[in-house]
Every structure is written in C-alpha cells, then in structure tokens.
Amino acid sequence: MKHSDVNEVAKIWSNAFPKPFASNISESKKLIKKVLKENKELCFVAVEKKDIIGFVMGYKFSGDIVSLGPIAVKREYRGKGVGKALVKKFEKASKNMKYSAILLTTRYIGETNEERKYEASLFYERLGFKEVAKSKKKRIYFKRI
Ligand SMILES: CC(C)(COP(=O)(O)OP(=O)(O)OC[C@H]1O[C@@H](n2cnc3c(N)ncnc32)[C@H](O)[C@@H]1OP(=O)(O)O)[C@@H](O)C(=O)NCCC(=O)NCCS
C-alpha cells in the first residue's frame, strides 16, 4: 500500500458496512494513515485493472503477536476469494517478520446465522482462526502461523 492509496482505501473502509454500522470517512482516513505510517510492511491492497478493490492492514500487538485489521473488500468483489488472498498475504508477511500468531477482533452481534451475516466471524473461521473470547460488542480471534 502506498500513501497515495489512502483516500481510496478509506472510502472502501467507510463503505464496508451497511448503514447502521458504517464508519465516518474522515475518521477512517485518520486511522488508515496512522496504521500505514507505522506499519507499511503489513499493509496491502488488492488491485484489479489498476483499481483498488480491497485492502488489509495490521500492526504489532505484543511480542510475537501481530494484530490484523482493518480489512475490507469492495461489495461487488466479495465472495471471489479476494479477502482470503489478502489474509494469506498478511500471514506470509507476518511470518517473514517472525511473528508467530495473529490476533484480531470483529464485531459481535449474535449467534444466529442471520445475525452473523453482519459480522466477519464466519470468514475468519473459514481461514482457520479460532474464537478465543467474546464481549458484548466484540469477538476475539486467534491463529498461530
Ligand atoms: C469480510 C470480507 C473482507 C471477506 O472478503 P471476501 O473477498 O468476500 O471473502 P472471500 O471471498 O475471500 O471468502 C473466503 C472464505 O470465507 C467465506 N466467507 C466470506 N464471507 C463470508 C460470510 N459473510 N459468511 C460466511 N462465509 C463467508 C467464503 O465463502 C470463503 O470460503 P471458501 O474459502 O470455503 O470458499 C468482506 O466480506 C468485507 O469486506 N466485509 C465488510 C468489512 C468487514 O467486515 N471487515 C472485517 C472487519 S473485522
């Protein structure tokens, strides 16, 4: 990811969720800029025909544990393996940097399939992450790499 990608990436992030969960674009831009500045080697975009269609970012959590997120794929490109490819890229980069586990949080809405479709929890479970805890608002996932 380059600094010139920040506006497009922030747009994708602020549009990533349906209305009640959407984030503010200027807040998104601030977050993306900060994470990119401090962790360039853990930030990637997915590109199709020169357009950015998704991204992943991360930063050191503690010791040999890296934190993954934010991550998002443009709506019209979801379900085609782009998110999975971004997580794989992130895992590879993290491993090369000698991290040995990934931690991430995702929103907790509920246990039914209807509620979980507003979460990314099933996506992470498909990619081998295990839920290790949950609060009223968040699920925490972990994966050794
Ligand atoms: C979560 C997100 C990044 C997934 O990206 P994607 O490109 O659609 O995911 P992929 O097509 O690579 O899917 C990978 C696997 O997860 C599964 N999966 C993805 N989203 C899923 C969902 N909502 N429910 C169930 N399974 C899902 C796919 O079926 C696929 O399984 P397979 O490997 O067995 O075929 C994307 O939906 C998104 O941007 N969501 C909004 C932002 C968001 O929630 N970010 C995470 C915040 S913590």
The ligand as an SDF file (V2000), in Angstrom:
LIG
                    3D

 48 50  0  0  0  0  0  0  0  0999 V2000
  -15.0260   -9.9570    5.3520 C   0  0  0  0  0  0  0  0  0  0  0  0
  -14.5720   -9.6910    3.9140 C   0  0  0  0  0  0  0  0  0  0  0  0
  -13.2220   -8.9610    3.9480 C   0  0  0  0  0  0  0  0  0  0  0  0
  -14.4180  -11.0400    3.1870 C   0  0  0  0  0  0  0  0  0  0  0  0
  -13.8670  -10.8150    1.8850 O   0  0  0  0  0  0  0  0  0  0  0  0
  -14.3090  -11.7030    0.6150 P   0  0  0  0  0  0  0  0  0  0  0  0
  -13.4140  -11.3460   -0.5100 O   0  0  0  0  0  0  0  0  0  0  0  0
  -15.7690  -11.5520    0.3850 O   0  0  0  0  0  0  0  0  0  0  0  0
  -14.0250  -13.1730    1.1630 O   0  0  0  0  0  0  0  0  0  0  0  0
  -13.5640  -14.4480    0.2870 P   0  0  0  0  0  0  0  0  0  0  0  0
  -14.3540  -14.4770   -0.9790 O   0  0  0  0  0  0  0  0  0  0  0  0
  -12.0760  -14.4420    0.1540 O   0  0  0  0  0  0  0  0  0  0  0  0
  -14.0080  -15.6260    1.2410 O   0  0  0  0  0  0  0  0  0  0  0  0
  -13.1040  -16.5470    1.8750 C   0  0  0  0  0  0  0  0  0  0  0  0
  -13.9040  -17.6480    2.5250 C   0  0  0  0  0  0  0  0  0  0  0  0
  -14.7450  -17.0990    3.5550 O   0  0  0  0  0  0  0  0  0  0  0  0
  -16.1020  -17.3820    3.2880 C   0  0  0  0  0  0  0  0  0  0  0  0
  -16.8890  -16.1890    3.6360 N   0  0  0  0  0  0  0  0  0  0  0  0
  -16.6190  -14.9140    3.3150 C   0  0  0  0  0  0  0  0  0  0  0  0
  -17.5550  -14.0740    3.8160 N   0  0  0  0  0  0  0  0  0  0  0  0
  -18.4450  -14.8830    4.4470 C   0  0  0  0  0  0  0  0  0  0  0  0
  -19.6450  -14.6470    5.1690 C   0  0  0  0  0  0  0  0  0  0  0  0
  -20.1130  -13.3970    5.3490 N   0  0  0  0  0  0  0  0  0  0  0  0
  -20.3050  -15.7080    5.6780 N   0  0  0  0  0  0  0  0  0  0  0  0
  -19.8320  -16.9600    5.5100 C   0  0  0  0  0  0  0  0  0  0  0  0
  -18.6930  -17.2600    4.8580 N   0  0  0  0  0  0  0  0  0  0  0  0
  -18.0130  -16.2330    4.3350 C   0  0  0  0  0  0  0  0  0  0  0  0
  -16.1800  -17.6480    1.7910 C   0  0  0  0  0  0  0  0  0  0  0  0
  -17.2740  -18.4620    1.4730 O   0  0  0  0  0  0  0  0  0  0  0  0
  -14.8540  -18.3300    1.5390 C   0  0  0  0  0  0  0  0  0  0  0  0
  -14.9130  -19.6860    1.8960 O   0  0  0  0  0  0  0  0  0  0  0  0
  -14.1300  -20.8210    0.9950 P   0  0  0  0  0  0  0  0  0  0  0  0
  -12.6680  -20.4630    1.0820 O   0  0  0  0  0  0  0  0  0  0  0  0
  -14.5020  -22.0680    1.6560 O   0  0  0  0  0  0  0  0  0  0  0  0
  -14.6690  -20.6470   -0.3890 O   0  0  0  0  0  0  0  0  0  0  0  0
  -15.6210   -8.8560    3.1260 C   0  0  0  0  0  0  0  0  0  0  0  0
  -16.8750   -9.5010    3.1960 O   0  0  0  0  0  0  0  0  0  0  0  0
  -15.7990   -7.4340    3.6440 C   0  0  0  0  0  0  0  0  0  0  0  0
  -15.1340   -6.5220    3.1910 O   0  0  0  0  0  0  0  0  0  0  0  0
  -16.7270   -7.2440    4.6000 N   0  0  0  0  0  0  0  0  0  0  0  0
  -17.0100   -5.9360    5.1690 C   0  0  0  0  0  0  0  0  0  0  0  0
  -15.8770   -5.4430    6.0330 C   0  0  0  0  0  0  0  0  0  0  0  0
  -15.5820   -6.3720    7.1990 C   0  0  0  0  0  0  0  0  0  0  0  0
  -16.4760   -6.9960    7.7720 O   0  0  0  0  0  0  0  0  0  0  0  0
  -14.3020   -6.4300    7.5580 N   0  0  0  0  0  0  0  0  0  0  0  0
  -13.8510   -7.2300    8.6710 C   0  0  0  0  0  0  0  0  0  0  0  0
  -13.9950   -6.4520    9.9230 C   0  0  0  0  0  0  0  0  0  0  0  0
  -13.3680   -7.3490   11.3070 S   0  0  0  0  0  0  0  0  0  0  0  0
  1  2  1  0
  2  3  1  0
  2  4  1  0
  2 36  1  0
  4  5  1  0
  5  6  1  0
  6  7  2  0
  6  8  1  0
  6  9  1  0
  9 10  1  0
 10 11  2  0
 10 12  1  0
 10 13  1  0
 13 14  1  0
 14 15  1  0
 15 16  1  0
 15 30  1  0
 16 17  1  0
 17 18  1  0
 17 28  1  0
 18 19  1  0
 18 27  1  0
 19 20  2  0
 20 21  1  0
 21 22  1  0
 21 27  2  0
 22 23  1  0
 22 24  2  0
 24 25  1  0
 25 26  2  0
 26 27  1  0
 28 29  1  0
 28 30  1  0
 30 31  1  0
 31 32  1  0
 32 33  2  0
 32 34  1  0
 32 35  1  0
 36 37  1  0
 36 38  1  0
 38 39  2  0
 38 40  1  0
 40 41  1  0
 41 42  1  0
 42 43  1  0
 43 44  2  0
 43 45  1  0
 45 46  1  0
 46 47  1  0
 47 48  1  0
M  END
$$$$
